[in-house]
Amino acid sequence: MILKKLYHQWYFHRSLDHPASRIASLHLAWRSDAYVSPRASVYYPGRVVLGRGAEIHDYAMLNYRSGPGGAAPNLFIGENTKIMPHAKLVPQQGWIRIGRNCSIQYGCLLYGVGGLEIGDDSRIAAYTIMTPMNHVFADPRAPIRTQGETAEGIRIGRDVWIGAGVRIVDGVIIGDGCVVGAGSVVTKSLPPFSVAVGVPARVLYSREGGPPTGTGAAAPATGPLDAR
Ligand SMILES: CC(C)(COP(=O)(O)OP(=O)(O)OC[C@H]1O[C@@H](n2cnc3c(N)ncnc32)[C@H](O)[C@@H]1OP(=O)(O)O)[C@@H](O)C(=O)NCCC(=O)NCCS
């Protein structure tokens, strides 16, 4: 019993080791031409690639428990992109790639299981959550945790504004130039330049004019998800 307790303390302390993650922040700041707050929590800094002028602010969390996936970089943050306080970027066994000049605002939670891409110049408002993964739950008699997962990934285009508290589920592609209203839940892909709101998100109109193009009706601006 005591041994088991000690083992648990040791096992979780490995990744919850705050002094170590502070050192990781310094390591990342040292080898990047970027700002990394000493109050940010950085795990596996060798897997993080920061563009010039990127900013990682107080209490942001990078790469929590993403170590078992290997040593290759899995979190890419582009030039001049700002990761604001309490935002959490968690690639886990996948990857997250954020372009240039983006902002990831306070308290966002971005997972990367099936791959998550955010294009240049996009703004992700506070407390948005992106979850590129689903649990399989086909068998009602078996525990969901034993049934595996599916993960297609999420792609957000360039110059997209995601409002505060939005949820985006797996498989969604949001085209270039879209605006998504605060509190929306995006369950289907949005054509480029759509303004979409609600639960589930529906297209109100196109920023390019003309009638609403309809949720998920048109092909996305870019090709299928991949790990470029
Ligand atoms: C979507 C948004 C940008 C407004 O766009 P707009 O084109 O000016 O839309 P309107 O205000 O004219 O609203 C059009 C309709 O959508 C509805 N609507 C607007 N925003 C909505 C939202 N977030 N959720 C649900 N419905 C919404 C309006 O009530 C209105 O409905 P109605 O036609 O039945 O009256 C704005 O409402 C929004 O959600 N902004 C995000 C703010 C934010 O999160 N800021 C974070 C700081 S970066």
The ligand as a Gaussian input file, in Angstrom:
#p B3LYP/6-31G(d) Opt

LIG

0 1
 C      -21.235000      36.949000     -34.302000
 C      -20.918000      38.393000     -33.911000
 C      -19.519000      38.752000     -34.373000
 C      -21.925000      39.359000     -34.518000
 O      -21.918000      39.295000     -35.935000
 P      -22.997000      40.186000     -36.753000
 O      -22.859000      39.868000     -38.183000
 O      -22.811000      41.608000     -36.346000
 O      -24.372000      39.585000     -36.243000
 P      -25.614000      40.330000     -35.552000
 O      -25.209000      40.932000     -34.264000
 O      -26.252000      41.205000     -36.587000
 O      -26.569000      39.108000     -35.237000
 C      -27.244000      38.386000     -36.232000
 C      -28.085000      37.305000     -35.557000
 O      -27.229000      36.347000     -34.936000
 C      -27.492000      36.267000     -33.527000
 N      -26.192000      36.102000     -32.873000
 C      -25.151000      36.963000     -32.862000
 N      -24.126000      36.459000     -32.172000
 C      -24.535000      35.260000     -31.719000
 C      -23.920000      34.275000     -30.931000
 N      -22.662000      34.428000     -30.500000
 N      -24.613000      33.150000     -30.666000
 C      -25.880000      32.991000     -31.136000
 N      -26.523000      33.909000     -31.885000
 C      -25.862000      35.029000     -32.156000
 C      -28.153000      37.584000     -33.202000
 O      -28.947000      37.473000     -32.047000
 C      -28.959000      37.835000     -34.431000
 O      -30.109000      37.010000     -34.397000
 P      -31.531000      37.564000     -34.987000
 O      -31.291000      37.810000     -36.450000
 O      -32.467000      36.421000     -34.711000
 O      -31.814000      38.797000     -34.236000
 C      -20.998000      38.617000     -32.366000
 O      -22.346000      38.452000     -31.937000
 C      -20.119000      37.689000     -31.562000
 O      -20.515000      36.583000     -31.147000
 N      -18.907000      38.188000     -31.315000
 C      -17.891000      37.452000     -30.562000
 C      -17.425000      38.343000     -29.407000
 C      -16.273000      37.728000     -28.691000
 O      -16.267000      36.554000     -28.389000
 N      -15.271000      38.524000     -28.421000
 C      -14.082000      38.017000     -27.771000
 C      -12.997000      39.052000     -27.785000
 S      -11.953000      38.822000     -29.174000

